[in-house]
């Protein structure tokens, strides 16, 4: 049901801003450990399925 709601809102107003997109910008100081950053981001995605949700509407498919 949650994914159906996300899809409904994505299709309801195709010209409007997607209400479920959120962006954040951070400024990091000092050395960046790219391996640790990538691993922590992957762990976050692995744990929270809603961060992996996405929808494509295929041509000729109404449902």
C-alpha positions in Angstrom: 0.0 0.0 0.0 2.8 2.5 0.7 4.4 1.9 -2.7 1.0 2.3 -4.3 0.6 5.7 -2.6 4.1 6.7 -3.8 3.2 5.7 -7.3 -0.1 7.5 -7.2 1.5 10.8 -6.2 4.3 10.4 -8.8 1.7 9.9 -11.6 -1.0 12.3 -10.3 0.7 15.5 -11.3 3.5 14.5 -13.8 4.4 18.2 -14.4 4.7 19.0 -10.7 7.6 18.5 -8.3 7.8 15.0 -6.9 6.8 15.4 -3.2 9.0 12.4 -2.2 12.3 13.8 -3.4 14.5 15.2 -0.8 18.0 16.5 -1.3 20.6 17.5 1.2 24.0 19.1 0.7 26.9 18.7 3.2 30.3 20.3 3.4 32.9 18.0 4.6 36.2 19.1 6.2 39.4 17.2 6.3 40.3 14.0 4.5 37.5 12.0 2.9 37.6 8.2 3.3 35.8 7.3 0.2 35.7 3.6 0.9 34.1 4.2 4.4 31.6 6.7 2.9 30.6 4.3 0.2 30.2 1.4 2.7 28.2 3.4 5.1 25.9 4.7 2.3 25.4 1.1 1.0 24.6 -0.1 4.6 21.9 2.6 4.8 20.4 1.6 1.5 20.5 -2.1 2.4 18.7 -1.4 5.7 15.9 0.9 4.4 14.0 -0.4 1.4 12.1 2.9 1.0 15.4 4.5 0.0 15.6 2.1 -2.9 12.1 2.6 -4.2 11.6 3.8 -7.7 9.0 3.5 -10.4 9.1 3.4 -14.2 6.0 3.5 -16.3 6.5 1.1 -19.3 5.0 2.1 -22.6 1.7 0.4 -23.3 1.3 -0.7 -19.6 -1.6 1.0 -17.8 -1.2 -0.8 -14.4 
